[in-house]
Amino acid sequence: MAAIPLAVVTSLVLAACTPQQQLGWLPTEPGTTNQVDRVIGLWVTSWIVLLGVGVITWGLIIWAAVVYRRRKGQTGLPVQLRYNMPIEILYTVVPLILVLGFFAFTARDQTAIEEPLADPDVTIEVYGKRWAWDFNYVNEDVYYQGIQAQKTEDGQIDASSLPTLYLPVGQKVEVKIESRDVLHSFWIVDFLYKKDMIPAKSNYWYFIPEKEGSYVGKCAELCGEYHALMLFNVEVVSQEEYEAYTDSLRAAGFEGQVDETFNTNSNLPGTTGSSEEE
């Protein structure tokens, strides 16, 4: 029953908001992927609850400051209140309920997002490297090797130099995430999710892109001098355009897969560094 008033209040608050406010100023649109709406719901609801807590807390602070302020002619200390068990229980239990609630809903949504998709239509292996990206289109047996973002003479990023990842709209995508050297993080901003890239460890991300368009990607883990230039683009296109793109890679001679041969971290278990060889 308690959920009914909360739902009513939430609906009234959101009804007066702009579309951007309803998204909590997140950099995306509803329905961009099969996971985006879940993240938006968690984010916006959390802020509404926290704003309510803040309003109550600020109200109590102002009320206490006004009602119990020192009046003209008053001297000494006011009556001290100690060991009020009901109040102490209240300000212990309420934050505990809030923290447990946020944890429960976050764990629920993260579990759903991390759930692998059965029989993915597309498998892509992504290698992060200082300071660019390699993409293996596994099903099509073609690859793309990128370079870090280049700057123009006026200091702007040359968009044409950015690596571009192509994804077919409406298809189940499996992304296998690897690092060639140090810690990176694979982040497609509008998809509202990112995955760590850890040397010698494979991470996986499953999702369905549901809107065609161009999106921005970047590394979200500080990885060295040119971390800010470790950018890439994402193009969500029709199945026909996706097949045409992978065919163009094959025609250009980028057939096969780029593997761990280009990894540069020589301190991993099972590898031999140059100092040992000497």
Protein Blocks (a to p, Z undefined) as FASTA:
>chain_A
ZZmmmmmmmmmmmmmpcfklmnoopacdehkbmmlmmmmmmmmmmmmmmmmmmmmmmmmm
mmmmmmmpccehiacjddddehilklmmmmmmmmmmmmmmmmmmmmmmmmmmmpccehif
bdcdddddddddddddfknopadddddddddfkopacfklpccddddehiacddddddfk
bccddddfklopacdddehiacddddddfbgcddddddfbdebjklmmmccddddddfkl
mmmmmmmmmmnopgcjddfklpcbfkbghiacfklmZZ
